[in-house]
């Protein structure tokens, strides 16, 4: 597994899955960077399998 930090995003990349998380003060913050990254992965053939929010973190899991 590979762990990557891109701005405020933390990315954990495995062979067939990716987990993207972002820490913020609250979920009302603008999270355009998170959703643009997820959208880019969907465009590359990944499928969103889970979206979880545990204040103050949002987690998105995707699989290929």
N, C-alpha and C positions, 0 to 999 in steps of 0.2 A: 504494500500500500504506500501511496505517496501523499504527503500532507503539504498543501500549498496555501499561502496567504496572499490574497490579492486585495489590496485596500483594506476594507473592513470585513471582507468575506474570508471565511476559512473553508477550504475545500479538502475533502478526503477522497482520494481517487483509488479505486480498486480495479480489478480486471474487467468487471462487467457492471460496476455501479459507481455512483458519485454521490457524496453527501455534501451539501452546501449549507453553511450556517452563517448567521450574522447576529452580532450582539448589538443591542440598542437600548436606549433609555425606556422606550415603550414601543408598542406595535403601531402606534400612530405615526411614527417617523416615516419619512419617504424612503422606500426600499427599492428604488428604480434599479440600482446596481445589481441587487439580488435577482430580481425578476428578469432583467436583461440577460444575465448569465444563464439562468435556468432556460430561458427562451432559446438561447444559442445552443444549449445542449439538446433541447427538444428538436431543433432544426438539424442536428447531427444524428438523429435516430434514437435518442434516449427517451424513456417514458417516465413520467412522474409517478411514483408509487406511494409517496407519503409526504404530507406537509404537516408539520407540528409546530406549535408555538408554546414555549414555556418561558413566560416573561423573565428576562428581557431578550430571549433568543428565539430566532426562527430557524427551523431545520427543514430542508427539502431533500428527499432521497429520490434518486433516479436510477434506472437500470437500462442496460442496452439490450 
